[in-house]
Amino acid sequence: MKRGLIALLLLAAGGAFAGGSLDLRANETPLPVTADPQAIAKIPPGFRFVEPGTLTVAVSALNSPPLALLASDNRTRIGSDVDVARPLAGSLGLKLKLVPTAWEDWPLGIAAGRYDAALINIAVTEQRKQKFDFATYRVDSLAFSVKADSPIAAIRGPADLAGKRVIVGAGTNQERILLGWNEINEKAGKKPALPIYVTDDASSSLYIQSGRADVLLGPQSVAAYKAALNGTTKVVGLGPKKAFVAVTTKKGNGLAYAVQAAINGAIARGELATILARWGEEGESVGQSEVNPPGITYP
C-alpha cells in the first residue's frame, strides 16, 4: 500500500480528531431519530422480537473507540455502532435495548435468538452469509499500527510481517489475513509472524507500548483515532482488502430488509452521515444499504 494513500486516509480520519476537536462529551448526547413508515412496513408480519416493542442489539463490550466506548459516567455505551443502533430502532418504531457482548459470543447469540441484531463492526464474508443475513452501513478498512517510535516504517505485504509479533482478534478477518500471509512467508522460506491474541483494547495498547508485541492489526477507524488522539502509536499500512460492515440478523427471518430500509432512510435524511462524521468515519460511508452483498473472500 502506498504511503501517500495511508497519509490521505489518516488526514481524512484525523480531521475530526486533530486538536481535540472530537468532543466526546458532546457525542454523549443522543442524536434525534425519526420513525420511518417505509421501514416499519418491511417488518415481517407477526415477527417476534426478543422483547415486544424493542429492538435488542448486541454491541461491543470492549472499549474500542470510536466504535464503542463508555461515556463519562463509566456506564453508558456510546460510539458509532451505538449511534447507528439508535436510528435503526427509532426508524422501526421500536425502543432500543443495547446488550454489551464479547466478539466471540455474537454468532451464537444471534442464532439462539438472544439478540434481534448485532452491531460489532461485523464484516460481510461469504462464510458468514451462510448463517446470517446482513444489511450494510459502512465500508471497513484494516490498518497496521505500531508504537510511535517503532523502527517499522511501512507494512505493505507478507514479507514486512515476517518474524513480527502481531496482535489480532480470534475469529476475525484480521486473523485470517495474518494466517494467510504466514503461509506465503513459510512457502518463501521466511519466518512466520507470531499471532498474539488479546481480548480488549487496553491490553493491546499495553502489549504495543511495553514491547511485548510489534504490530496491531485492526479496524482503520480505531487505529486512526488512537494515533491522532494519543500520539503513542502510528499507522504504517493498510490491510489488503476492504469489506462491507453490516447490521447482522438471523438467517432467513426477514428482518434484514426492514433494517436495510431503516438504514436507507437514515442515509436519505443525512442521519448516517452525521453519525459517521462525529466519530471521524466520514470516509467509510455507503451510498445505500445492501442486503447480503458479495462478501470478502480469502485465498
C-alpha positions as CSV (number, residue, x, y, z in Angstrom):
1,M,0.0,0.0,0.0
2,K,1.5,3.4,-1.0
3,R,2.4,5.8,1.8
4,G,0.5,8.6,0.1
5,L,-2.7,6.7,0.4
6,I,-2.1,6.0,4.0
7,A,-1.4,9.6,4.7
8,L,-4.6,10.7,2.9
9,L,-6.7,8.2,4.9
10,L,-5.2,9.4,8.1
11,L,-5.8,13.0,7.2
12,A,-9.4,12.3,6.4
13,A,-9.9,10.4,9.7
14,G,-7.7,12.7,11.7
15,G,-9.5,15.8,10.6
16,A,-12.2,15.1,13.1
17,F,-9.7,14.3,15.8
18,A,-7.0,17.0,15.4
19,G,-6.6,19.4,18.2
20,G,-9.1,17.5,20.3
21,S,-12.0,18.6,18.1
22,L,-13.7,15.3,18.6
23,D,-15.9,16.3,21.6
24,L,-16.7,13.1,23.5
25,R,-18.9,15.0,25.9
26,A,-20.9,16.3,23.0
27,N,-21.0,12.9,21.5
28,E,-22.7,11.5,24.6
29,T,-25.9,13.4,23.6
30,P,-28.1,11.0,21.6
31,L,-29.0,12.2,18.1
32,P,-32.6,12.6,17.2
33,V,-34.4,9.7,15.5
34,T,-37.2,9.5,13.0
35,A,-39.9,6.9,12.7
36,D,-39.9,5.6,9.1
37,P,-43.2,4.2,7.8
38,Q,-41.5,2.5,4.9
39,A,-39.1,0.7,7.2
40,I,-41.9,-0.2,9.6
41,A,-43.8,-1.7,6.7
42,K,-40.9,-4.0,5.9
43,I,-41.0,-5.8,9.3
44,P,-42.3,-9.3,8.5
45,P,-45.9,-9.9,9.6
46,G,-46.0,-11.4,13.0
47,F,-42.3,-11.0,13.6
48,R,-41.4,-11.8,17.2
49,F,-38.8,-9.5,18.6
50,V,-36.7,-10.7,21.6
51,E,-38.7,-8.2,23.7
52,P,-42.0,-6.9,22.2
53,G,-41.8,-3.4,21.0
54,T,-38.0,-3.4,21.4
55,L,-35.0,-3.9,19.1
56,T,-32.4,-5.8,21.1
57,V,-29.0,-5.1,19.7
58,A,-25.6,-6.6,20.6
59,V,-22.8,-4.1,20.7
60,S,-19.2,-4.5,21.7
61,A,-18.5,-4.9,25.4
62,L,-14.9,-3.8,24.8
63,N,-13.6,-0.3,24.8
64,S,-12.8,0.2,21.1
65,P,-13.2,3.9,20.3
66,P,-14.7,5.3,18.1
67,L,-16.8,2.1,17.5
68,A,-17.7,1.5,21.1
69,L,-16.7,3.0,24.5
70,L,-18.1,4.1,27.8
71,A,-19.4,7.6,28.4
72,S,-18.1,9.9,31.2
73,D,-20.5,8.1,33.7
74,N,-18.5,4.9,33.1
75,R,-21.8,3.1,32.4
76,T,-23.5,4.4,29.3
77,R,-22.4,2.9,26.0
78,I,-21.5,5.4,23.2
79,G,-19.7,5.2,19.9
80,S,-20.5,5.0,16.2
81,D,-22.0,1.5,16.4
82,V,-24.2,2.6,19.3
83,D,-25.2,5.7,17.4
84,V,-26.2,3.6,14.3
85,A,-28.3,1.3,16.5
86,R,-30.5,4.3,17.7
87,P,-31.9,5.3,14.4
88,L,-32.4,1.7,13.5
89,A,-34.7,1.2,16.4
90,G,-36.4,4.6,16.0
91,S,-37.0,4.1,12.3
92,L,-38.7,0.8,13.0
93,G,-40.9,2.4,15.7
94,L,-39.2,0.4,18.5
95,K,-37.4,1.1,21.7
96,L,-33.7,0.2,21.8
97,K,-32.0,-2.2,24.2
98,L,-28.3,-2.5,24.0
99,V,-26.5,-5.7,25.1
100,P,-22.7,-5.4,25.6
101,T,-21.4,-8.6,24.0
102,A,-18.0,-10.2,23.5
103,W,-16.9,-10.7,19.9
104,E,-16.9,-14.4,20.4
105,D,-20.5,-14.5,21.6
106,W,-22.4,-12.6,18.9
107,P,-22.8,-15.5,16.4
108,L,-24.4,-17.9,19.0
109,G,-26.5,-15.0,20.4
110,I,-28.0,-14.2,17.1
111,A,-28.6,-17.9,16.2
112,A,-30.1,-18.6,19.6
113,G,-32.4,-15.5,19.4
114,R,-30.9,-13.6,22.3
115,Y,-30.5,-10.5,20.1
116,D,-32.5,-9.2,17.2
117,A,-29.4,-7.8,15.6
118,A,-25.7,-7.3,16.2
119,L,-23.5,-4.2,15.5
120,I,-20.0,-5.1,16.4
121,N,-18.1,-3.9,13.4
122,I,-19.1,-7.2,11.6
123,A,-17.7,-7.5,8.1
124,V,-19.7,-9.5,5.5
125,T,-17.9,-12.7,4.4
126,E,-19.2,-15.5,2.2
127,Q,-18.8,-17.9,5.1
128,R,-20.9,-15.7,7.5
129,K,-23.6,-15.3,4.8
130,Q,-24.3,-19.0,5.1
131,K,-25.6,-18.5,8.7
132,F,-26.6,-14.8,8.9
133,D,-28.2,-12.0,6.9
134,F,-26.6,-8.6,6.6
135,A,-27.7,-5.0,5.8
136,T,-24.6,-2.8,5.1
137,Y,-24.0,0.6,6.6
138,R,-20.2,1.1,6.3
139,V,-17.1,0.1,4.4
140,D,-14.3,-1.2,6.6
141,S,-10.6,-0.9,6.1
142,L,-7.9,-2.5,8.3
143,A,-4.7,-0.9,9.5
144,F,-1.4,-1.9,10.8
145,S,-0.4,0.1,13.9
146,V,2.9,0.2,15.7
147,K,4.4,2.1,18.6
148,A,5.1,5.8,17.7
149,D,8.9,5.3,17.9
150,S,8.9,1.9,16.3
151,P,11.6,1.3,13.6
152,I,8.8,-0.2,11.5
153,A,8.1,2.4,8.8
154,A,5.8,0.6,6.5
155,I,3.9,-2.7,6.1
156,R,2.9,-3.4,2.5
157,G,2.8,-7.2,2.4
158,P,3.6,-10.6,4.0
159,A,7.4,-10.1,4.0
160,D,7.1,-7.0,6.2
161,L,5.5,-9.1,8.9
162,A,7.9,-12.0,8.8
163,G,9.0,-12.8,12.3
164,K,6.9,-10.0,13.9
165,R,4.6,-10.4,16.9
166,V,1.2,-9.3,15.6
167,I,-1.9,-8.7,17.7
168,V,-5.2,-9.9,16.1
169,G,-8.6,-10.8,17.4
170,A,-9.6,-14.5,17.4
171,G,-12.1,-15.4,14.7
172,T,-11.7,-12.1,12.9
173,N,-10.8,-11.1,9.3
174,Q,-7.6,-9.8,10.7
175,E,-6.6,-13.2,11.9
176,R,-7.4,-14.8,8.6
177,I,-5.3,-12.2,6.7
178,L,-2.3,-12.8,9.1
179,L,-2.5,-16.6,8.9
180,G,-2.7,-16.4,5.1
181,W,0.3,-14.1,5.0
182,N,2.1,-16.6,7.3
183,E,1.5,-19.3,4.7
184,I,3.0,-17.1,2.0
185,N,6.1,-16.4,4.2
186,E,6.6,-20.0,5.0
187,K,6.5,-21.0,1.4
188,A,9.1,-18.3,0.6
189,G,11.3,-19.6,3.4
190,K,10.6,-16.7,5.7
191,K,9.8,-16.9,9.4
192,P,6.0,-16.5,10.0
193,A,4.6,-13.8,12.2
194,L,3.6,-14.8,15.7
195,P,-0.2,-14.1,16.3
196,I,-0.9,-12.6,19.7
197,Y,-4.5,-12.8,20.9
198,V,-5.8,-10.3,23.4
199,T,-9.4,-9.6,24.5
200,D,-9.5,-5.9,25.0
201,D,-8.1,-2.6,23.7
202,A,-6.3,-1.8,27.0
203,S,-4.3,-5.0,26.7
204,S,-3.5,-4.3,23.1
205,S,-2.1,-0.9,24.0
206,L,-0.1,-2.3,26.9
207,Y,1.4,-5.0,24.6
208,I,2.4,-2.5,22.0
209,Q,3.8,0.1,24.4
210,S,5.7,-2.4,26.5
211,G,7.3,-4.1,23.5
212,R,5.5,-7.4,24.0
213,A,4.1,-7.0,20.5
214,D,5.4,-5.3,17.4
215,V,2.2,-4.7,15.4
216,L,-1.5,-4.4,15.9
217,L,-3.8,-5.3,13.0
218,G,-7.3,-3.9,13.5
219,P,-10.0,-1.6,12.1
220,Q,-8.6,1.5,10.4
221,S,-11.1,3.9,12.2
222,V,-9.9,2.7,15.6
223,A,-6.2,2.9,14.5
224,A,-6.6,6.4,13.2
225,Y,-8.5,7.5,16.3
226,K,-5.8,6.3,18.7
227,A,-2.9,7.6,16.6
228,A,-4.4,11.1,16.3
229,L,-5.7,11.5,19.8
230,N,-2.9,9.8,21.9
231,G,0.2,10.1,19.7
232,T,1.6,6.9,21.2
233,T,1.0,4.8,18.0
234,K,1.3,5.4,14.3
235,V,-0.4,3.7,11.3
236,V,2.2,2.2,8.9
237,G,0.0,0.3,6.4
238,L,-3.5,-0.7,5.4
239,G,-4.9,-4.2,5.0
240,P,-5.1,-5.8,1.6
241,K,-8.9,-5.7,1.3
242,K,-11.9,-3.7,2.2
243,A,-15.2,-5.2,3.4
244,F,-18.7,-4.1,3.9
245,V,-19.7,-3.7,7.6
246,A,-23.3,-4.6,8.3
247,V,-26.0,-5.0,10.8
248,T,-26.3,-8.7,11.3
249,T,-29.5,-10.6,11.8
250,K,-30.6,-14.3,11.9
251,K,-30.6,-16.0,8.6
252,G,-34.0,-16.1,6.8
253,N,-36.1,-14.3,9.3
254,G,-36.7,-11.3,7.0
255,L,-35.6,-8.6,9.5
256,A,-32.6,-7.6,7.4
257,Y,-34.9,-6.0,4.8
258,A,-36.6,-3.8,7.4
259,V,-33.1,-2.9,8.7
260,Q,-32.0,-2.1,5.2
261,A,-35.0,0.2,4.7
262,A,-34.2,1.9,8.0
263,I,-30.6,2.5,7.0
264,N,-31.5,3.8,3.6
265,G,-33.9,6.2,5.3
266,A,-31.2,7.4,7.6
267,I,-28.9,7.9,4.6
268,A,-31.5,9.9,2.8
269,R,-32.2,12.1,5.8
270,G,-28.4,12.7,6.4
271,E,-28.6,10.9,9.8
272,L,-26.0,8.3,9.0
273,A,-23.6,10.9,7.6
274,T,-23.9,12.9,10.8
275,I,-23.2,9.8,12.9
276,L,-20.1,8.8,10.9
277,A,-18.8,12.4,10.8
278,R,-19.0,12.9,14.6
279,W,-16.9,9.8,15.1
280,G,-14.3,10.5,12.3
281,E,-15.6,7.8,10.0
282,E,-16.7,10.0,7.1
283,G,-14.6,8.1,4.6
284,E,-16.4,4.8,5.4
285,S,-20.0,5.7,4.4
286,V,-22.0,3.7,1.8
287,G,-24.3,5.2,-0.8
288,Q,-27.1,2.9,0.1
289,S,-27.6,-0.2,2.2
290,E,-27.4,-3.7,0.5
291,V,-28.7,-7.0,1.9
292,N,-26.1,-9.8,1.6
293,P,-23.7,-8.2,-0.9
294,P,-20.7,-10.1,-2.1
295,G,-18.6,-10.9,1.0
296,I,-14.9,-10.5,1.4
297,T,-13.0,-13.7,0.4
298,Y,-9.6,-15.1,1.1
299,P,-7.3,-17.4,-0.9
